């Protein structure tokens, strides 16, 4: 582990004290890939594991941010502290988050018990940024009782939220065909709670029937996935959502599978970080190595196929 300098050591202490500015600085260091960020995560890692991490996934426009805002309001009414991490699409030019800190969560900006941060996906598949779990760990170490993760909302690819959360909430919207798309994409296999938001729509009952039919075809996991209806903009059904999240937590604690989930998540994070770093190294090597550039040009000319080129690239790297 990289040794901590005096400044980083001070940041760690401020972070453990729950100071919002320290939390913001820590996440910036992590997101930028700074060595200081890696050292900081190493220093606070032993302090983590207390926060309840809830992942929210679902198609764009379904109201995930509004759901999170309504749930945050309920959690604050019982004095629970909350960290919200929203993974946004990246700007193709700056690679920063396009949406920024969520306007729909604006009512919580001045609440010291709520910390809100957007992170850019930077092209990450699965709807989550590479540094998302590390940022969640930092929020955990800062004493947040709940960490709420919101994915990009890219649709069929965003299933890796399961590798970041204790409980996964899938939000769908009636009249959009989301249930069929989710079934086709295999997304129905990952949620622990399903919410049909904007439930004042006349096709809400139809969607709920479709979702329950899809769930009936899924293998039995020992937990009966609740299908709830909410109108998050009015706070309707949010109490039931919180109760379902708490019930799932009680279930996995009783079964002893919470520790298994977290172990899987951390293993996946190790592989994910290693994969991302190897990719960056390969890209940098390709720019600097004329032989690799020639290899890629051969693919462009269709002299060799991409799989063979990848094999040769890996063999070259192993030499």
C-alpha positions, 0 to 999 in steps of 0.5 A: 500500500502507498504510504500516507503523507501528512496531508492524506493522513489528515484527510483520513481523520477528517473523513472518519469524522464524517466531514463532507468536504473531506468526503468530496475530496476523497471521492475526487482523488479516487475518481481521478485515479490518484495514488493518494486516493488508492492510499486513502482507500487502503487506510480506511478499508478496515473501517468499512462494512457498516453502511447498507448499500442499496443499488437502483437500476432501470431504464432512463426516465423511469424516475430512479432519482425521484425514488432515491430522493423520496427514500432519502427523505424517509430515511432522514425522518428517522435520523439515518445518514445517507450517501447518494452516488449517481453514475451519469453518462460521460461527456465524450469530450471532457469525460465528466458527468453530463448531468452533474449533481442531481437537480431532482435531489436538490431539496437535500443539498443543504442537509448535512446528513445527506451527501450527494455525488455524481460520477461519470461512467466514462464508458463503463459497461453495466451502468456503473463507474469503475470507481463506484464501489471505492466511492461507496466504501469512502461514504461507508467509512465516513459514517453514512448509514445508507449508501444509495447507488444509482446507475446510468440507466443504459438499459440492457447492459446495466447488470453489474449493479449486483456487484456493488449492492447489498440489495438491488431495486429495479425500477420500471415504468408502465406503458414502456415495454420495460418488463419485456425488455428486462426479461429479454436482457436477463435483468429480471435475474438480479433485483431483490425488489421491483418497483413499478413507478409512475403508477398512476398510469392506466397500464400499471396493473398490466405491467405488474401482471407481466412482471409477476409472470416473468418472475414465475419463470425464474429459478427460486432463490429463496426470497420472494421478490416483491413487486411494488407500485410507487408514485415517487413524485408524490411519495406514494408507496415509498414506505412500502419500498423501504419496508421491502428493502428492510425485509430483504436485509433481514432475510439475507442476514438470517440466511447468512448470505449478506457476507457472501454477497459482500465477498462476491462484490469485493472479488468482482471489484478486484477483478474489475480494477485489474481489468480496467488498469490492464486495458489502459496499459494496453491502450498506452502500449499500443500508442507507443509500440509500432509493432502493435500498431501494425498488428491493429492495421492488419485487422483493419485490412482484414488480413487477420481477425480480431480474436487472433490479433488479441491473442498475439497482443497478449502473447507479446505482452507476456514475453 
